Amino acid sequence: MVTLEDVKAHCRVLPEDTDFDLELQNALDAAVDHLNSIDVGMTVDPLPPALKHAALMLAAHFFENKEAVTEGQLTVVPLGVSRLIAPYREFNL
């Protein structure tokens, strides 16, 4: 399981700084939901380190890029996430 504390550490937000807790939790929930939706089992315990890191990368990406499209910069979900989750997908195309 990936926790809010894990995401805060990954995004370099101090544990005592609660200003972004809701946004970070929403980003984490979206990341885990997305991984579950593409048949990556995020409920295994313990969660393999690669899946935990993929969830952290996605949560950080969602936290930093709040809109689907921006005028000045196009941002793609990091390729590393695909590589990290590939061995754990239950369904491969």
ZICORSUL-V258470 format. One record per backbone hydrogen bond with DSSP energy under -1.0 kcal/mol. NH is the residue of the N-H (numbers start at 1). CO is the residue of the C=O. E is the energy in kcal/mol with one decimal. If there is no record, write none. Layout:
# ZICORSUL-V258470
nh->NH co->CO e->E
nh->NH co->CO e->E
This chain:
# ZICORSUL-V258470
nh->7 co->3 e->-2.0
nh->8 co->4 e->-2.7
nh->9 co->5 e->-2.2
nh->10 co->6 e->-2.4
nh->11 co->7 e->-2.6
nh->12 co->9 e->-1.1
nh->13 co->8 e->-3.3
nh->17 co->14 e->-1.6
nh->21 co->18 e->-1.3
nh->24 co->20 e->-3.0
nh->25 co->21 e->-2.7
nh->26 co->22 e->-2.5
nh->27 co->23 e->-2.3
nh->28 co->24 e->-2.4
nh->29 co->25 e->-2.9
nh->30 co->26 e->-2.4
nh->31 co->27 e->-2.3
nh->32 co->28 e->-2.7
nh->33 co->29 e->-2.6
nh->34 co->30 e->-2.6
nh->35 co->31 e->-2.4
nh->36 co->32 e->-2.6
nh->37 co->33 e->-2.2
nh->38 co->34 e->-1.0
nh->39 co->36 e->-1.6
nh->40 co->35 e->-2.1
nh->52 co->48 e->-2.2
nh->53 co->49 e->-2.5
nh->54 co->50 e->-2.1
nh->55 co->51 e->-2.4
nh->56 co->52 e->-2.2
nh->57 co->53 e->-2.8
nh->58 co->54 e->-2.5
nh->59 co->55 e->-2.7
nh->60 co->56 e->-2.5
nh->61 co->57 e->-2.3
nh->62 co->58 e->-3.0
nh->63 co->59 e->-2.3
nh->64 co->60 e->-2.5
nh->65 co->61 e->-2.2
nh->81 co->78 e->-1.4
nh->83 co->79 e->-1.5
nh->84 co->80 e->-2.4
nh->85 co->81 e->-2.2
nh->86 co->82 e->-1.4
nh->88 co->85 e->-1.8
nh->89 co->86 e->-1.0
nh->90 co->39 e->-3.0
